[in-house]
Each structure stands twice: as structure tokens, then as C-alpha cells.
Amino acid sequence: MSIIVCYTPTNDIPEERKDEYYDDLQSVVDENPESDMKIVIGDFNAKVGKINQGMEIVMGDEGLCEVVSENGDHLMSFCSANKFVIRGNLFQHKDIHKYAWTSPYGNYKN
């Protein structure tokens, strides 16, 4: 088993830096034996939402919102290319358990 822990840069960095990050992450995944079960965990700074059309194998439809962030697009592509599953939205949870941050006036939840 290979466990890869990562912290993805936020959405506000340049797109080329995000591409470099995912290239580096892919290199780390590729360095591990093909026979290993791979678990990639961490903070991906991504919203993948609940609309999973075309991505049913990669993710469920139990997300918090319908919006997908740029980092969410990157994460879904990375998972699809590696046959990984985004586990956070596979199962039903109360909405309050689907986010870790709320803006001061409660308008935004991430």
C-alpha cells in the first residue's frame, strides 16, 4: 500500500503552477509500484460539487453544491486518469458535515 499525502495550492495561483503541481503529483504516483493500492489524501482545495455526469466512476453525487472549482476540474481529471475515486461525496451526509469553513456572514461554505 502506498499513501501519498498532499496539499494542493489554492485556486488563485497561476494555471501553469497548478499544472506543474499535478505533474509532480503524477510523478509521485508513478514512482510507486503498480501493484500497490494507492491512497492519495490531503487538502486539494477543490470543490467537485454534486453533478457527476460523465464522472460517475470517479465521484458520487452527494457533494455540497453544484459548482466545480478550477482545482475541482484538475482533481477530477487526475482521478480519472489514475482510476482513483473521490470518496468525500460518495455517501450521504448532513450538509453541516460537508464543509469545514463558513464565511463570516454565512454566505459561503467550503
MMTF fields as JSON, N, C-alpha, C and O atoms, coordinates in Angstrom:
{
  "mmtfVersion": "1.0.0",
  "mmtfProducer": "UNKNOWN",
  "numBonds": 439,
  "numAtoms": 440,
  "numGroups": 110,
  "numChains": 1,
  "numModels": 1,
  "chainsPerModel": [1],
  "groupsPerChain": [110],
  "chainIdList": ["A"],
  "bondAtomList": [4, 2, 8, 6, 12, 10, 16, 14, 20, 18, 24, 22, 28, 26, 32, 30, 36, 34, 40, 38, 44, 42, 48, 46, 52, 50, 56, 54, 60, 58, 64, 62, 68, 66, 72, 70, 76, 74, 80, 78, 84, 82, 88, 86, 92, 90, 96, 94, 100, 98, 104, 102, 108, 106, 112, 110, 116, 114, 120, 118, 124, 122, 128, 126, 132, 130, 136, 134, 140, 138, 144, 142, 148, 146, 152, 150, 156, 154, 160, 158, 164, 162, 168, 166, 172, 170, 176, 174, 180, 178, 184, 182, 188, 186, 192, 190, 196, 194, 200, 198, 204, 202, 208, 206, 212, 210, 216, 214, 220, 218, 224, 222, 228, 226, 232, 230, 236, 234, 240, 238, 244, 242, 248, 246, 252, 250, 256, 254, 260, 258, 264, 262, 268, 266, 272, 270, 276, 274, 280, 278, 284, 282, 288, 286, 292, 290, 296, 294, 300, 298, 304, 302, 308, 306, 312, 310, 316, 314, 320, 318, 324, 322, 328, 326, 332, 330, 336, 334, 340, 338, 344, 342, 348, 346, 352, 350, 356, 354, 360, 358, 364, 362, 368, 366, 372, 370, 376, 374, 380, 378, 384, 382, 388, 386, 392, 390, 396, 394, 400, 398, 404, 402, 408, 406, 412, 410, 416, 414, 420, 418, 424, 422, 428, 426, 432, 430, 436, 434],
  "bondOrderList": [1, 1, 1, 1, 1, 1, 1, 1, 1, 1, 1, 1, 1, 1, 1, 1, 1, 1, 1, 1, 1, 1, 1, 1, 1, 1, 1, 1, 1, 1, 1, 1, 1, 1, 1, 1, 1, 1, 1, 1, 1, 1, 1, 1, 1, 1, 1, 1, 1, 1, 1, 1, 1, 1, 1, 1, 1, 1, 1, 1, 1, 1, 1, 1, 1, 1, 1, 1, 1, 1, 1, 1, 1, 1, 1, 1, 1, 1, 1, 1, 1, 1, 1, 1, 1, 1, 1, 1, 1, 1, 1, 1, 1, 1, 1, 1, 1, 1, 1, 1, 1, 1, 1, 1, 1, 1, 1, 1, 1],
  "groupList": [{"groupName": "MET", "atomNameList": ["N", "CA", "C", "O"], "elementList": ["N", "C", "C", "O"], "formalChargeList": [0, 0, 0, 0], "bondAtomList": [1, 0, 2, 1, 3, 2], "bondOrderList": [1, 1, 2], "singleLetterCode": "M", "chemCompType": "L-PEPTIDE LINKING"}, {"groupName": "SER", "atomNameList": ["N", "CA", "C", "O"], "elementList": ["N", "C", "C", "O"], "formalChargeList": [0, 0, 0, 0], "bondAtomList": [1, 0, 2, 1, 3, 2], "bondOrderList": [1, 1, 2], "singleLetterCode": "S", "chemCompType": "L-PEPTIDE LINKING"}, {"groupName": "ILE", "atomNameList": ["N", "CA", "C", "O"], "elementList": ["N", "C", "C", "O"], "formalChargeList": [0, 0, 0, 0], "bondAtomList": [1, 0, 2, 1, 3, 2], "bondOrderList": [1, 1, 2], "singleLetterCode": "I", "chemCompType": "L-PEPTIDE LINKING"}, {"groupName": "VAL", "atomNameList": ["N", "CA", "C", "O"], "elementList": ["N", "C", "C", "O"], "formalChargeList": [0, 0, 0, 0], "bondAtomList": [1, 0, 2, 1, 3, 2], "bondOrderList": [1, 1, 2], "singleLetterCode": "V", "chemCompType": "L-PEPTIDE LINKING"}, {"groupName": "CYS", "atomNameList": ["N", "CA", "C", "O"], "elementList": ["N", "C", "C", "O"], "formalChargeList": [0, 0, 0, 0], "bondAtomList": [1, 0, 2, 1, 3, 2], "bondOrderList": [1, 1, 2], "singleLetterCode": "C", "chemCompType": "L-PEPTIDE LINKING"}, {"groupName": "TYR", "atomNameList": ["N", "CA", "C", "O"], "elementList": ["N", "C", "C", "O"], "formalChargeList": [0, 0, 0, 0], "bondAtomList": [1, 0, 2, 1, 3, 2], "bondOrderList": [1, 1, 2], "singleLetterCode": "Y", "chemCompType": "L-PEPTIDE LINKING"}, {"groupName": "THR", "atomNameList": ["N", "CA", "C", "O"], "elementList": ["N", "C", "C", "O"], "formalChargeList": [0, 0, 0, 0], "bondAtomList": [1, 0, 2, 1, 3, 2], "bondOrderList": [1, 1, 2], "singleLetterCode": "T", "chemCompType": "L-PEPTIDE LINKING"}, {"groupName": "PRO", "atomNameList": ["N", "CA", "C", "O"], "elementList": ["N", "C", "C", "O"], "formalChargeList": [0, 0, 0, 0], "bondAtomList": [1, 0, 2, 1, 3, 2], "bondOrderList": [1, 1, 2], "singleLetterCode": "P", "chemCompType": "L-PEPTIDE LINKING"}, {"groupName": "ASN", "atomNameList": ["N", "CA", "C", "O"], "elementList": ["N", "C", "C", "O"], "formalChargeList": [0, 0, 0, 0], "bondAtomList": [1, 0, 2, 1, 3, 2], "bondOrderList": [1, 1, 2], "singleLetterCode": "N", "chemCompType": "L-PEPTIDE LINKING"}, {"groupName": "ASP", "atomNameList": ["N", "CA", "C", "O"], "elementList": ["N", "C", "C", "O"], "formalChargeList": [0, 0, 0, 0], "bondAtomList": [1, 0, 2, 1, 3, 2], "bondOrderList": [1, 1, 2], "singleLetterCode": "D", "chemCompType": "L-PEPTIDE LINKING"}, {"groupName": "GLU", "atomNameList": ["N", "CA", "C", "O"], "elementList": ["N", "C", "C", "O"], "formalChargeList": [0, 0, 0, 0], "bondAtomList": [1, 0, 2, 1, 3, 2], "bondOrderList": [1, 1, 2], "singleLetterCode": "E", "chemCompType": "L-PEPTIDE LINKING"}, {"groupName": "ARG", "atomNameList": ["N", "CA", "C", "O"], "elementList": ["N", "C", "C", "O"], "formalChargeList": [0, 0, 0, 0], "bondAtomList": [1, 0, 2, 1, 3, 2], "bondOrderList": [1, 1, 2], "singleLetterCode": "R", "chemCompType": "L-PEPTIDE LINKING"}, {"groupName": "LYS", "atomNameList": ["N", "CA", "C", "O"], "elementList": ["N", "C", "C", "O"], "formalChargeList": [0, 0, 0, 0], "bondAtomList": [1, 0, 2, 1, 3, 2], "bondOrderList": [1, 1, 2], "singleLetterCode": "K", "chemCompType": "L-PEPTIDE LINKING"}, {"groupName": "LEU", "atomNameList": ["N", "CA", "C", "O"], "elementList": ["N", "C", "C", "O"], "formalChargeList": [0, 0, 0, 0], "bondAtomList": [1, 0, 2, 1, 3, 2], "bondOrderList": [1, 1, 2], "singleLetterCode": "L", "chemCompType": "L-PEPTIDE LINKING"}, {"groupName": "GLN", "atomNameList": ["N", "CA", "C", "O"], "elementList": ["N", "C", "C", "O"], "formalChargeList": [0, 0, 0, 0], "bondAtomList": [1, 0, 2, 1, 3, 2], "bondOrderList": [1, 1, 2], "singleLetterCode": "Q", "chemCompType": "L-PEPTIDE LINKING"}, {"groupName": "GLY", "atomNameList": ["N", "CA", "C", "O"], "elementList": ["N", "C", "C", "O"], "formalChargeList": [0, 0, 0, 0], "bondAtomList": [1, 0, 2, 1, 3, 2], "bondOrderList": [1, 1, 2], "singleLetterCode": "G", "chemCompType": "PEPTIDE LINKING"}, {"groupName": "PHE", "atomNameList": ["N", "CA", "C", "O"], "elementList": ["N", "C", "C", "O"], "formalChargeList": [0, 0, 0, 0], "bondAtomList": [1, 0, 2, 1, 3, 2], "bondOrderList": [1, 1, 2], "singleLetterCode": "F", "chemCompType": "L-PEPTIDE LINKING"}, {"groupName": "ALA", "atomNameList": ["N", "CA", "C", "O"], "elementList": ["N", "C", "C", "O"], "formalChargeList": [0, 0, 0, 0], "bondAtomList": [1, 0, 2, 1, 3, 2], "bondOrderList": [1, 1, 2], "singleLetterCode": "A", "chemCompType": "L-PEPTIDE LINKING"}, {"groupName": "HIS", "atomNameList": ["N", "CA", "C", "O"], "elementList": ["N", "C", "C", "O"], "formalChargeList": [0, 0, 0, 0], "bondAtomList": [1, 0, 2, 1, 3, 2], "bondOrderList": [1, 1, 2], "singleLetterCode": "H", "chemCompType": "L-PEPTIDE LINKING"}, {"groupName": "TRP", "atomNameList": ["N", "CA", "C", "O"], "elementList": ["N", "C", "C", "O"], "formalChargeList": [0, 0, 0, 0], "bondAtomList": [1, 0, 2, 1, 3, 2], "bondOrderList": [1, 1, 2], "singleLetterCode": "W", "chemCompType": "L-PEPTIDE LINKING"}],
  "groupTypeList": [0, 1, 2, 2, 3, 4, 5, 6, 7, 6, 8, 9, 2, 7, 10, 10, 11, 12, 9, 10, 5, 5, 9, 9, 13, 14, 1, 3, 3, 9, 10, 8, 7, 10, 1, 9, 0, 12, 2, 3, 2, 15, 9, 16, 8, 17, 12, 3, 15, 12, 2, 8, 14, 15, 0, 10, 2, 3, 0, 15, 9, 10, 15, 13, 4, 10, 3, 3, 1, 10, 8, 15, 9, 18, 13, 0, 1, 16, 4, 1, 17, 8, 12, 16, 3, 2, 11, 15, 8, 13, 16, 14, 18, 12, 9, 2, 18, 12, 5, 17, 19, 6, 1, 7, 5, 15, 8, 5, 12, 8],
  "groupIdList": [1, 2, 3, 4, 5, 6, 7, 8, 9, 10, 11, 12, 13, 14, 15, 16, 17, 18, 19, 20, 21, 22, 23, 24, 25, 26, 27, 28, 29, 30, 31, 32, 33, 34, 35, 36, 37, 38, 39, 40, 41, 42, 43, 44, 45, 46, 47, 48, 49, 50, 51, 52, 53, 54, 55, 56, 57, 58, 59, 60, 61, 62, 63, 64, 65, 66, 67, 68, 69, 70, 71, 72, 73, 74, 75, 76, 77, 78, 79, 80, 81, 82, 83, 84, 85, 86, 87, 88, 89, 90, 91, 92, 93, 94, 95, 96, 97, 98, 99, 100, 101, 102, 103, 104, 105, 106, 107, 108, 109, 110],
  "secStructList": [7, 3, 3, 3, 3, 3, 3, 7, 7, 7, 6, 6, 1, 7, 2, 2, 2, 2, 2, 2, 2, 2, 2, 2, 2, 2, 2, 2, 2, 2, 2, 1, 7, 6, 6, 1, 7, 3, 3, 3, 3, 3, 3, 7, 7, 7, 7, 7, 7, 1, 7, 7, 6, 6, 7, 6, 6, 6, 5, 7, 1, 7, 7, 1, 7, 1, 7, 7, 7, 2, 2, 2, 2, 2, 2, 2, 2, 2, 2, 2, 2, 2, 6, 7, 7, 5, 4, 4, 4, 1, 1, 7, 7, 7, 4, 4, 4, 1, 7, 1, 7, 5, 7, 6, 6, 1, 1, 7, 5, 7],
  "xCoordList": [0.846, 0.0, 0.897, 1.891, 0.549, 1.251, 0.276, -0.822, 0.682, -0.134, 0.615, 1.757, -0.036, 0.556, -0.25, -1.46, 0.43, -0.228, 0.166, 1.343, -0.82, -0.512, -1.324, -2.337, -0.862, -1.566, -1.525, -0.463, -2.672, -2.765, -2.849, -3.555, -2.134, -2.251, -3.689, -4.473, -4.024, -5.382, -5.671, -4.773, -6.938, -7.38, -6.742, -6.693, -6.254, -5.789, -4.359, -3.859, -3.693, -2.348, -2.468, -3.498, -1.421, -1.475, -1.7, -1.258, -2.385, -2.741, -1.509, -1.536, -0.427, 0.775, 1.374, 1.955, 1.239, 1.734, 0.89, 1.42, -0.438, -1.311, -0.932, -0.894, -0.654, -0.249, 1.052, 1.193, 2.005, 3.265, 3.001, 3.588, 2.122, 1.799, 1.253, 1.709, 0.267, -0.323, 0.655, 0.578, 1.577, 2.635, 3.532, 3.904, 3.878, 4.698, 3.962, 4.546, 2.672, 1.879, 1.792, 1.877, 1.625, 1.581, 2.906, 2.919, 4.009, 5.322, 5.44, 5.981, 4.936, 4.977, 4.123, 4.542, 2.934, 2.072, 2.763, 2.724, 3.395, 4.056, 5.282, 5.662, 5.904, 7.087, 6.745, 7.613, 5.493, 5.072, 4.768, 4.326, 5.009, 4.77, 3.335, 2.385, 3.2, 1.882, 0.972, -0.249, 1.576, 0.792, 0.263, -0.606, 0.775, 0.34, -1.056, -1.423, -1.827, -3.036, -2.56, -1.75, -3.045, -2.6, -3.722, -4.858, -3.375, -4.311, -3.679, -2.595, -4.36, -3.882, -4.825, -6.012, -4.288, -5.115, -4.488, -3.296, -5.297, -4.79, -5.845, -7.033, -5.393, -6.276, -6.067, -5.02, -7.064, -6.962, -7.493, -7.467, -7.977, -8.517, -9.443, -9.354, -10.33, -11.171, -12.633, -12.953, -13.503, -14.935, -15.281, -15.056, -15.829, -16.232, -17.746, -18.258, -18.455, -19.894, -20.607, -20.066, -21.829, -22.629, -23.053, -23.676, -22.73, -23.068, -21.92, -20.802, -22.2, -21.129, -21.32, -20.77, -22.088, -22.311, -20.966, -20.165, -20.737, -19.503, -18.371, -17.301, -18.594, -17.569, -18.102, -17.579, -19.118, -19.742, -18.751, -18.891, -17.764, -16.778, -15.814, -15.276, -15.599, -14.637, -15.253, -14.572, -16.527, -17.121, -18.612, -19.265, -19.126, -20.552, -21.279, -20.718, -22.531, -23.334, -23.865, -24.933, -23.124, -23.557, -22.755, -22.594, -22.252, -21.495, -22.378, -23.598, -21.752, -22.463, -23.129, -24.228, -22.505, -23.022, -22.94, -22.48, -23.391, -23.334, -22.137, -21.9, -21.384, -20.24, -19.002, -18.753, -18.236, -16.949, -15.873, -15.93, -14.907, -13.821, -12.78, -12.802, -11.857, -10.768, -9.98, -9.62, -9.712, -8.999, -9.834, -9.281, -11.143, -12.014, -11.883, -11.865, -11.791, -11.575, -10.259, -10.194, -9.208, -7.904, -7.971, -7.455, -8.614, -8.703, -9.473, -9.054, -10.592, -11.381, -10.598, -10.665, -9.862, -9.048, -7.949, -7.7, -7.287, -6.224, -6.768, -6.169, -7.903, -8.503, -8.947, -8.755, -9.527, -9.976, -8.784, -8.866, -7.699, -6.523, -5.887, -5.269, -6.033, -5.392, -6.357, -5.971, -7.619, -8.663, -8.804, -8.962, -8.743, -8.952, -10.394, -11.079, -10.849, -12.211, -12.153, -11.403, -12.938, -13.089, -14.141, -15.322, -13.724, -14.611, -15.522, -16.555, -15.158, -15.882, -17.337, -18.122, -17.716, -19.109, -19.791, -20.736, -19.311, -19.946, -21.153, -22.1, -21.117, -22.137, -22.917, -22.398, -24.157, -24.983, -24.448, -24.089, -24.406, -24.047, -24.956, -25.481, -25.147, -25.846, -24.99, -23.762, -25.646, -24.892, -23.845, -22.762, -24.14, -23.2, -21.887, -20.872, -21.898, -20.694, -19.957, -18.967, -20.423, -19.822, -18.868, -18.272, -18.712, -17.807, -17.067, -17.513, -15.912, -15.059, -14.911, -14.355, -15.405, -15.25, -16.522, -17.139, -16.904, -18.052, -17.585, -16.866, -17.991, -17.621, -18.284, -19.255, -17.769, -18.29, -19.813, -20.426, -20.418, -21.878, -22.631, -23.846, -21.932, -22.561, -22.951, -23.682, -22.469, -22.821, -22.102, -22.624, -20.9, -20.087, -19.671, -19.376, -19.653, -19.232, -18.296, -18.587, -17.182, -16.19, -15.78, -14.952],
  "yCoordList": [-1.161, 0.0, 1.231, 1.279, 2.217, 3.498, 4.583, 4.691, 5.382, 6.514, 7.778, 7.982, 8.617, 9.874, 11.012, 11.111, 11.852, 12.977, 14.247, 14.463, 15.088, 16.286, 17.492, 17.357, 18.644, 19.898, 20.68, 21.134, 20.836, 21.473, 22.983, 23.474, 23.738, 25.204, 25.649, 24.927, 26.821, 27.337, 27.762, 27.795, 28.087, 28.467, 29.746, 29.948, 30.611, 31.926, 31.952, 33.021, 30.804, 30.806, 30.614, 30.148, 30.971, 30.833, 29.383, 28.435, 29.25, 27.935, 27.07, 25.86, 27.688, 26.899, 26.293, 25.209, 26.976, 26.426, 25.224, 24.247, 25.294, 24.152, 22.951, 21.817, 23.216, 22.132, 21.49, 20.268, 22.319, 21.798, 20.936, 19.865, 21.404, 20.661, 19.28, 18.275, 19.227, 17.928, 17.052, 15.827, 17.645, 16.851, 16.223, 15.054, 17.012, 16.492, 15.392, 14.363, 15.617, 14.609, 13.326, 12.228, 13.463, 12.288, 11.529, 10.298, 12.256, 11.61, 10.795, 9.689, 11.34, 10.613, 9.354, 8.291, 9.463, 8.291, 7.245, 6.055, 7.685, 6.758, 6.082, 4.991, 6.722, 6.139, 4.928, 4.107, 4.82, 3.716, 2.49, 2.608, 1.304, 0.07, -0.014, 0.348, -0.489, -0.607, -1.543, -1.387, -2.513, -3.493, -2.936, -3.548, -1.789, -1.2, -0.594, -0.035, -0.713, 0.077, 1.486, 1.661, 2.483, 3.856, 4.673, 4.68, 5.354, 6.249, 7.631, 7.838, 8.575, 9.953, 10.768, 10.89, 11.326, 12.093, 13.456, 13.652, 14.387, 15.713, 16.763, 16.464, 17.981, 19.11, 19.489, 20.023, 19.213, 19.512, 20.9, 21.302, 21.637, 22.98, 22.985, 23.856, 22.0, 21.803, 21.625, 21.079, 22.101, 21.807, 20.975, 21.401, 19.789, 18.951, 18.919, 18.399, 19.469, 19.572, 18.239, 17.23, 18.253, 17.033, 16.572, 15.519, 17.334, 16.931, 16.071, 16.555, 14.808, 13.88, 13.247, 12.179, 13.886, 13.324, 13.122, 14.051, 11.912, 11.576, 11.234, 10.806, 11.417, 11.138, 10.196, 10.177, 9.43, 8.55, 7.555, 7.179, 7.128, 6.173, 6.855, 6.209, 8.154, 8.904, 9.457, 9.535, 9.841, 10.522, 10.249, 9.841, 10.482, 10.341, 11.643, 12.576, 11.698, 12.904, 13.484, 14.097, 13.291, 13.76, 14.97, 15.167, 15.781, 16.974, 18.061, 17.913, 19.153, 20.251, 21.18, 21.668, 21.438, 22.442, 21.908, 20.792, 22.721, 22.32, 22.932, 22.644, 23.772, 24.47, 23.592, 22.919, 23.606, 22.914, 23.993, 24.817, 23.987, 24.972, 24.521, 23.379, 25.442, 25.066, 23.903, 22.966, 23.964, 22.865, 21.586, 20.489, 21.716, 20.558, 19.896, 18.669, 20.707, 20.166, 19.407, 18.307, 20.008, 19.343, 18.022, 17.003, 18.053, 16.847, 15.742, 14.585, 16.09, 15.079, 14.483, 13.276, 15.306, 14.802, 13.879, 12.823, 14.292, 13.483, 12.129, 11.089, 12.15, 10.897, 10.013, 8.798, 10.606, 9.835, 9.168, 7.997, 9.892, 9.358, 8.215, 7.33, 8.225, 7.212, 6.158, 5.286, 6.25, 5.338, 5.414, 4.395, 6.655, 6.924, 7.349, 7.74, 7.275, 7.664, 8.781, 8.691, 9.823, 10.891, 10.407, 10.333, 10.079, 9.417, 10.372, 9.952, 11.646, 12.586, 12.802, 13.222, 12.53, 12.753, 11.483, 11.552, 10.349, 9.08, 8.746, 8.11, 9.173, 8.767, 9.969, 11.085, 9.739, 10.81, 11.246, 10.427, 12.562, 13.182, 14.381, 14.918, 14.804, 16.06, 17.167, 17.086, 18.216, 19.308, 19.897, 20.271, 19.986, 20.571, 19.781, 20.321, 18.528, 17.699, 17.721, 17.009, 18.519, 18.559, 19.73, 19.858, 20.581, 21.716, 21.952, 21.552, 22.619, 22.867, 24.352, 24.719, 25.218, 26.657, 27.355, 26.974, 28.379, 29.228, 30.677, 31.065, 31.483, 32.889, 33.605, 33.096, 34.775, 35.467, 35.663, 35.57, 35.927, 36.127, 34.892, 34.946, 33.779, 32.523, 32.391, 31.469, 33.312, 33.271, 32.17, 31.648, 31.818, 30.838, 29.731, 29.965, 28.521, 27.349, 26.527, 26.245, 26.151, 25.356, 24.168, 23.368],
  "zCoordList": [0.0, 0.0, 0.0, 0.724, -0.805, -0.84, -0.422, -0.97, 0.549, 0.993, 0.631, 1.044, -0.139, -0.605, 0.017, -0.18, 0.758, 1.427, 0.688, 0.399, 0.382, -0.396, 0.069, 0.757, -0.317, -0.074, -1.377, -1.802, -2.004, -3.307, -3.158, -2.277, -4.008, -3.97, -4.216, -4.833, -3.738, -3.88, -5.318, -6.16, -5.588, -6.931, -7.454, -8.667, -6.576, -7.031, -7.565, -7.917, -7.634, -8.223, -9.74, -10.225, -10.484, -11.951, -12.399, -11.751, -13.503, -14.048, -14.325, -14.098, -14.815, -15.111, -13.84, -13.891, -12.706, -11.427, -11.007, -10.478, -11.245, -10.945, -11.808, -11.331, -13.082, -13.984, -13.502, -13.536, -13.053, -12.514, -11.282, -11.129, -10.411, -9.191, -9.535, -8.989, -10.448, -10.795, -11.566, -11.472, -12.329, -12.968, -11.905, -12.007, -10.879, -9.776, -9.018, -8.681, -8.751, -8.046, -8.866, -8.316, -10.17, -11.038, -10.994, -11.004, -10.944, -10.842, -9.567, -9.577, -8.474, -7.196, -7.282, -6.825, -7.861, -8.024, -8.885, -8.574, -9.963, -10.886, -10.275, -10.699, -9.279, -8.628, -7.762, -7.467, -7.36, -6.501, -7.344, -8.486, -6.775, -7.533, -8.057, -7.363, -9.269, -9.886, -9.102, -9.109, -8.428, -7.676, -6.352, -5.732, -5.915, -4.648, -4.76, -5.793, -3.678, -3.545, -3.212, -2.302, -3.927, -3.716, -3.078, -3.552, -2.0, -1.332, -1.361, -0.817, -1.997, -2.057, -1.19, -1.492, -0.109, 0.817, 1.042, 0.808, 1.495, 1.811, 1.538, 1.413, 1.451, 1.163, -0.292, -0.66, -1.114, -2.539, -2.881, -4.044, -1.878, -2.111, -3.325, -4.191, -3.37, -4.546, -4.15, -3.095, -5.027, -4.937, -6.161, -7.293, -5.931, -7.058, -7.218, -8.209, -6.252, -6.366, -6.345, -5.892, -6.843, -6.831, -8.218, -8.351, -9.244, -10.61, -11.128, -11.308, -11.362, -11.736, -13.109, -13.375, -13.982, -15.31, -16.019, -16.13, -16.486, -17.159, -16.202, -16.634, -14.919, -13.907, -12.829, -11.715, -13.14, -12.15, -11.547, -10.383, -12.311, -11.815, -10.839, -9.939, -11.018, -10.217, -8.937, -7.915, -8.97, -7.82, -7.706, -8.665, -6.519, -6.279, -6.546, -7.12, -6.125, -6.353, -5.042, -5.016, -3.966, -2.651, -2.175, -0.971, -3.107, -2.744, -2.171, -2.093, -1.773, -1.131, -2.132, -1.869, -3.257, -4.19, -5.618, -5.856, -6.549, -7.951, -8.665, -9.838, -7.967, -8.547, -8.485, -7.485, -9.557, -9.594, -9.729, -10.642, -8.834, -8.906, -9.926, -10.386, -10.279, -11.189, -10.603, -11.316, -9.304, -8.659, -8.703, -8.786, -8.65, -8.764, -10.127, -10.227, -11.177, -12.525, -12.602, -13.15, -12.045, -12.037, -11.274, -11.732, -10.105, -9.281, -9.993, -9.979, -10.612, -11.321, -12.49, -12.723, -13.222, -14.339, -13.841, -14.421, -12.747, -12.157, -11.71, -11.984, -11.024, -10.542, -11.7, -11.665, -12.706, -13.857, -14.56, -14.933, -14.739, -15.421, -14.645, -15.238, -13.316, -12.478, -11.94, -11.163, -12.366, -11.88, -10.362, -9.688, -9.828, -8.417, -8.204, -9.15, -6.976, -6.625, -5.586, -4.614, -5.788, -4.798, -3.817, -4.156, -2.608, -1.657, -0.898, -0.379, -0.825, 0.027, -0.337, 0.513, -1.56, -1.94, -2.458, -3.245, -2.017, -2.396, -1.524, -1.986, -0.274, 0.681, 1.198, 1.235, 1.594, 2.14, 3.495, 4.341, 3.674, 4.946, 5.131, 4.156, 6.362, 6.598, 5.998, 6.014, 5.462, 4.836, 5.778, 5.33, 7.047, 8.002, 8.082, 8.521, 7.668, 7.679, 6.342, 6.174, 5.4, 4.072, 3.874, 2.805, 4.872, 4.735, 6.044, 7.119, 5.916, 7.086, 7.388, 8.423, 6.489, 6.669, 6.222, 5.228, 6.968, 6.624, 6.674, 7.595, 5.687, 5.686, 6.876, 7.436, 7.263, 8.457, 8.473, 9.536, 7.342, 7.309, 6.853, 6.664, 6.672, 6.325, 4.864, 4.503, 4.005, 2.576, 1.808, 0.823, 2.264, 1.551, 2.496, 3.668, 1.961, 2.733, 1.87, 0.707, 2.445, 1.708, 2.534, 2.097]
}
